[in-house]
């Protein structure tokens, strides 16, 4: 199951893909400069495009690797000893893939009362506050710690390839999100365990897109303003943050899972130190300069930009920003608004798909 992501393009993916197809030919090189959950990148791969995916967040990097960099199921060849230790097939069980066996082994990890249990479960004792946080049930938090410990051991023993590690971290993120005790984002947790948060954490193999084209695709991690100078493409798709809500803060737990670290958890929400991933696109005084850097740096004649009526800039101001760089064309549509909590905002949102041609 996917997670609710601020600005997710899952509802307009068909419109977006058609627009890209109207601008560039089949097999063209498309840069997805702020890939997020990598949904757009994966759909582009399905259609035969060459894809370069980038994002500032580490969890997005793992999503993109999982979606773009596998031509066949992973074998986890170097991790066979670990799998044999933690997973014993049942007598009548049909032969699972090596990928499924790795997931089964991780699911059998011994629970540990470690960092996640301490900082993010109701039974824990956080380092920087007297009040426990309730992001996960105590059992699930301990299981997360056990799985993380085994991934760390596998890493130290060089028992995982780069892509294999990315994949199981992606699977860990998706599995833990299914049982997270949150309303939408990780800005805060629910007071009491509700719904799926009461279920037992289990990881599941991803439904990988297996095509013999992985050499066509590149996954990067970094600030869009900096990475843009390294990319030459036929069209660049940009799905920027629209508002002041920083992704690094709203998805801090996913970032910790993705990095495999144990940062200081600060305040009521247990935020990790996240200023190293601060986005200027969430700041009205800096957003213009950030866009200008991308337009000046990237070698492409076409930009396709998703934007919203909720954006820090009005659509009029945004068009004024774009116009010096080329011809601007706008498609407008309305869809249901993403809400992570009760809000005074109206239920429907006007979004824009803006083509900048130069």
N, C-alpha and C positions, 0 to 999 in steps of 0.2 A: 504494500500500500504506500502511496506517495504521501508527502507532507504538504500542508498548506503553506505556500511560499508567497511572501509579499511580492506583488507584481507578476505572479506566474502567468505565462502566456498559453497555458493549456486550453483555455476557452477560445482563443482566437488563432490557434495554430494553423488551421486550414486556410484562413484568410491570409495569414503571414506567408505561408509557403507558396500560395498562388501568386502573391505579389512579387516574391523573389523570382519565381519562374517567369513572370512577365518582364522582368528587368534583365536577367542574365540567362544564358542558355544552359541546357542540361549538362551536368558535369563541371560547371563553373566552380571557382574557388570562393567559398563564403567564409568570412570571419564572423564568429559569434563572440563579440568582444566582452560581454558580461553574461556569461552562460548560465549562471544560477544553478538550477537543477539539471541543466544540460538537455532539457526536453527538446528545444529547438535544434540543437546540434545533432541529436540522435535522429530526429525526423529528416533533417537534411541528408544525413548519411544514408538513410533508407532510400531516398530519392536519387542517390548517385552523385551528390555533390562532394567536392573536396572541402573538408571542414577544418578550420583552425578555431579551437575553443579556448577561451581565456576567462579567468575570474580572479578576483583578489582573495576569495575565501578558499581555504584548504578543502573543505567538504565539497565545494563545487568542483575542484580539481579531480577528486576521486570519482564523483558522479560522471564527469566527462571521460575520464580514462575508462570507466566501466562501459560507457556507451559507445566509445569510438575505437578502442584499441584491442579488441578481441576478434580474431578470425576463427578460432576454435575454442572449445571448452578448455579451461586451464587444467593442468594435470597435477599441480602441486607436488611434483616429483621429489623435490628436496625436503618435503614435509611429511613423507610417508611414515617415518617413525612416530611423529606426533599423532598422526591420524590413527595408527594402529594402537597407540597407547590409550586414546580417548574414545575410540569408536569400534565396537564389535558388531558386525552385521548379524541380524537374526537369521535363523535357519531357513525360513521360508521367504526371506526378503529378496525381492528381485535385485539384480545387480545395479547398484547405484553408480553414478559417475564419480570420478575422483573429486570433482567440485562438490557434489552432494555429500560425499564422505567427509570432506574438510568442514563443511558447514555443520554436519552432525557432530563431529569432534569438538568444534567450538561450542556448540550447544551443551555439550557434556562437561564443559569447563567447571572446575570446582569453585563454588562461590567464595568470594573474599570480602571481608569487611574493610575495604580500602577507600580510595579517594572518592569515588562516586557514592558509596554507601555513607561515608562520613559527611560529605558536603551537600548531597542532593536527595537524601531520603529522610523520612520522618524519624527514623531510629538513630540517625547520625548525630554527631556533635561537630558542627561547623567550626572552623578555626576563627572566624571573624565576626560571629554573631551568636547570641545565646539561643536564638530560635531556629530549630531545624527547618530545612527546606523540603518541600514535598513534590519534587519533580518526578520521582519514581517510587514504587513500592520498595520496601526494604529488601525484599527478596530479589526483585529485578535489579536494584542498584548493586547488590553483592554479585549477582551474575554478570553484570556489565564489567565489574572489576575483575572477575575471574577470566572473562574473555579477553579483556585488555591485557592482562598479565601474560596470557598465552601468546597473544600477538606480539608482545614485546619480546618474549623468549624466542619466538620463531624469527623475529627480526635480528636479534643478537646472534643467533646461530646461522644466519644467512640462509634460512630455509624457505624464504619466499622470494620470488622475483618481484621487481618493481610493480608490475601490473597486477600480480596476484595479491600483493599487500593492498594496493589501491582498491581492488575489488572487494576483499573481505572487510575493509574499513567502510566502504560504501554499503555493504550488506549490514554491518553493525549499526551504521547510522539509520538505515531504513528500519531495521528491526526495533531499535530502541525508540525511534519516533512513534512506532505503532503503540507503545505502552507508556508514552510520556503523559504526565498528568498536567496538561496544558490546554488552554482554550484555542490556541492557534500558533503563536510564536513562543519563544523561550524568554520573553521579557519578564514573565512571572509565572508561577505555578498556581494550580487550584488549591484551595484550602483543604479539601478532602479528596481522597481518591475517588475518581468517577470513571464510568465507562470502561474503555479498554485499558486504562491504567491498572485495573484490577487483574487483568490477564497476565499469564506467565510469558516472559520474554522468550521468543524463539527467533533465530535467524533463519532466513530462507534463501536459496540460491536465486540470483537475479535471472530474469529471462533475457539472456544476452543476445544482442544482434551480432550474428556470426557471418561476416563477409570477408572475403580475401582482398581487402582494400585498406588495411590498417596503415600502410605506408603513405596513404593519401592524407591522413589526418594527423593533426598536431594538437597537443594539449599544453597550454601554458598557464602560469599563475603569476599575476602581478597587477599593478595599477594599470588601468586601461590607457591612461595618458602616457605611460612609459612603454608599454608593450606595443602600442600602435606603430611606433617607429620601426619595429622589427617585422611588420607584416605587409606583404604585397598581395592583393586579392582583387577579385572582380566586383565584389560587393561586401560591405561591412554592415552587419546588423548590430544595432546597439539598443539594449533594453536597460536604460539607466535607472537608478533610484529616482523616484519622483518627489519624495518628501524628505523630512528631516530624520526619519527613522533609519538608524544605522543598522545594516545587516549584521555587522560584527557583534553588536550588542543584542539584537533580537534572536540570533541563532548561536549564542556563545557556547552552549553545551555541545551542539553539533561540531563546532570548530575544535573544541577540546577532544572530542572523540576522533576527529579527523587527524589531529596532530599527535595524538597519543601521549599528551603531556599531562602534568598535574599543576596547573597554574594556581596562584592565590585566588580564591573565590571571594569576591568582595560584595558586601551589602546584602540586602534582603533577597535579591535575585541571584546572588552568587556569581556575578559577572566576572569573567576573566579580564585581565588587562587587555584592552582591545584597540588602543589608540594607534598601534602599528598597522591597523587595517581600517583606519578612518577614511571615509570617502568624501572627497570634496563635492561630489555630485549631490550630497545631502545638505549643502550649505549654499544659501542664495548668493552670497558674496563671492563664491569661488566657482560655481557651476559653469559660468560662461567661459572662464579661462580654461577650464578642464576640457570642455568641448572644443575650443579653439585649438588646443594642443593636439587633440586627436585628428581634427580636420587637416591641420598643417603637417602632421607627422606621417600619416598613413598613405601608402601608395595605392590608391583606388579612385575610381571615378564615380562610385555610387555608395551612398550611405542610406540605410533604411533604419529609421529610428522609431521606436515605440514611445509614445508619450501620453500624458493623461491630464484631464482638467484639474486634477489635484496637484499638478506639478508646482514646484517652487516658482517657476516662471509661467506667466500666462501664455496661451498658445500664440498670441500676438507677439509677445516679447521673444518667444522661442523662434518664431519665423524670422523676426528681425535679426536674431543672432545668426541664423543659418544663411540668410540671403546673400551676404558678401561672398560666400563660398560656392555659389552655384544656383541652379534653378530648384525651387522648392515646390513639391506636389504633396497634397494632404488628402488622406482618406480618413473618414470619421465614422465611428460606430459606438454603440452603447451596449454594455453588458452588466451583469450583476457584480456588485462591489465585493471585494474581499474584506471581511471584518474578523479580527481576532478577539474582539470583545464588544460589549455594548457601546454604541456610538451614535452621535447626533447626526452623522452624515447620512445623506440619502442612500437608498438601496441600490440605485443604478449609477453607473459611472460612464462618462464619455471619454473614450480613448481615441488616440490619433496614431495613424501609421504614416510617417513622413518620409518621403523620398527626396534626398538631396543628390542632384546630378550635377557633376561639374566637368 
